[in-house]
């Protein structure tokens, strides 16, 4: 499991940042 995904699971990463990450990945 990717670190970012793990952090999201823990709720340590802001949803806004995660959305931006997803856009960059996709």
C-alpha distance matrix in Angstrom:
0.0 3.8 6.5 8.5 6.6 6.6 10.1 11.1 10.5 12.7 15.0 15.5 15.2 18.3 18.0 20.3 18.2 15.2 17.6 18.9 15.6 15.1 18.7 18.2 15.3 17.4
3.8 0.0 3.8 5.5 5.2 6.3 8.7 9.9 10.7 12.6 14.2 13.9 13.0 16.1 16.1 17.9 15.3 12.6 15.3 16.0 12.5 12.6 16.1 15.1 12.5 15.2
6.5 3.8 0.0 3.8 5.4 5.0 6.1 8.6 9.7 10.5 12.2 11.1 10.6 14.1 15.0 16.8 14.0 11.9 15.2 15.7 12.4 13.6 17.0 15.9 14.1 17.1
8.5 5.5 3.8 0.0 3.8 5.4 5.0 6.2 8.6 9.8 10.3 9.3 7.8 10.9 11.4 13.1 10.3 8.1 11.4 12.1 9.0 10.3 13.7 13.1 11.7 14.7
6.6 5.2 5.4 3.8 0.0 3.8 5.4 5.0 6.2 8.7 9.6 10.1 9.1 11.8 11.4 13.8 11.9 8.8 11.6 13.3 10.5 10.5 14.2 14.4 12.5 14.7
6.6 6.3 5.0 5.4 3.8 0.0 3.8 5.4 5.0 6.3 8.6 9.0 9.4 12.7 13.2 15.9 14.1 11.5 14.7 16.3 13.7 14.1 17.8 17.8 16.1 18.4
10.1 8.7 6.1 5.0 5.4 3.8 0.0 3.8 5.3 5.0 6.1 5.4 5.9 9.5 10.8 13.4 11.5 9.7 13.3 14.7 12.6 13.8 17.3 17.3 16.3 18.8
11.1 9.9 8.6 6.2 5.0 5.4 3.8 0.0 3.8 5.3 4.8 6.0 5.3 7.8 7.9 11.1 10.0 7.6 10.7 12.9 11.3 11.8 15.3 16.1 15.2 17.2
10.5 10.7 9.7 8.6 6.2 5.0 5.3 3.8 0.0 3.8 5.4 7.8 8.6 11.0 10.9 14.4 13.7 11.1 13.8 16.4 14.7 14.6 18.3 19.2 17.9 19.5
12.7 12.6 10.5 9.8 8.7 6.3 5.0 5.3 3.8 0.0 3.8 5.5 7.9 10.6 11.7 15.1 14.3 12.6 15.7 17.9 16.4 17.1 20.6 21.3 20.3 22.3
15.0 14.2 12.2 10.3 9.6 8.6 6.1 4.8 5.4 3.8 0.0 3.8 5.6 7.3 8.5 11.9 11.6 10.4 13.3 15.6 14.9 15.7 18.9 19.9 19.5 21.4
15.5 13.9 11.1 9.3 10.1 9.0 5.4 6.0 7.8 5.5 3.8 0.0 3.8 6.6 9.2 11.8 10.6 10.3 13.7 15.1 14.2 15.9 18.9 19.2 19.2 21.6
15.2 13.0 10.6 7.8 9.1 9.4 5.9 5.3 8.6 7.9 5.6 3.8 0.0 3.8 6.4 8.4 6.9 6.7 10.2 11.3 10.6 12.5 15.3 15.7 16.0 18.3
18.3 16.1 14.1 10.9 11.8 12.7 9.5 7.8 11.0 10.6 7.3 6.6 3.8 0.0 3.8 5.4 5.3 6.3 8.7 10.1 10.7 12.5 14.5 15.6 16.5 18.4
18.0 16.1 15.0 11.4 11.4 13.2 10.8 7.9 10.9 11.7 8.5 9.2 6.4 3.8 0.0 3.8 5.5 5.0 6.1 8.6 9.7 10.4 12.4 14.2 15.0 16.2
20.3 17.9 16.8 13.1 13.8 15.9 13.4 11.1 14.4 15.1 11.9 11.8 8.4 5.4 3.8 0.0 3.8 5.4 5.2 6.3 8.7 9.9 10.8 12.6 14.3 15.4
18.2 15.3 14.0 10.3 11.9 14.1 11.5 10.0 13.7 14.3 11.6 10.6 6.9 5.3 5.5 3.8 0.0 3.8 5.4 5.1 6.2 8.7 9.9 10.6 12.3 14.2
15.2 12.6 11.9 8.1 8.8 11.5 9.7 7.6 11.1 12.6 10.4 10.3 6.7 6.3 5.0 5.4 3.8 0.0 3.8 5.4 4.9 6.2 8.7 9.8 10.3 12.1
17.6 15.3 15.2 11.4 11.6 14.7 13.3 10.7 13.8 15.7 13.3 13.7 10.2 8.7 6.1 5.2 5.4 3.8 0.0 3.8 5.4 5.1 6.3 8.7 9.8 10.5
18.9 16.0 15.7 12.1 13.3 16.3 14.7 12.9 16.4 17.9 15.6 15.1 11.3 10.1 8.6 6.3 5.1 5.4 3.8 0.0 3.8 5.4 5.1 6.3 8.7 9.9
15.6 12.5 12.4 9.0 10.5 13.7 12.6 11.3 14.7 16.4 14.9 14.2 10.6 10.7 9.7 8.7 6.2 4.9 5.4 3.8 0.0 3.8 5.4 5.1 6.1 8.5
15.1 12.6 13.6 10.3 10.5 14.1 13.8 11.8 14.6 17.1 15.7 15.9 12.5 12.5 10.4 9.9 8.7 6.2 5.1 5.4 3.8 0.0 3.8 5.4 5.0 5.9
18.7 16.1 17.0 13.7 14.2 17.8 17.3 15.3 18.3 20.6 18.9 18.9 15.3 14.5 12.4 10.8 9.9 8.7 6.3 5.1 5.4 3.8 0.0 3.8 5.5 5.1
18.2 15.1 15.9 13.1 14.4 17.8 17.3 16.1 19.2 21.3 19.9 19.2 15.7 15.6 14.2 12.6 10.6 9.8 8.7 6.3 5.1 5.4 3.8 0.0 3.8 5.5
15.3 12.5 14.1 11.7 12.5 16.1 16.3 15.2 17.9 20.3 19.5 19.2 16.0 16.5 15.0 14.3 12.3 10.3 9.8 8.7 6.1 5.0 5.5 3.8 0.0 3.8
17.4 15.2 17.1 14.7 14.7 18.4 18.8 17.2 19.5 22.3 21.4 21.6 18.3 18.4 16.2 15.4 14.2 12.1 10.5 9.9 8.5 5.9 5.1 5.5 3.8 0.0
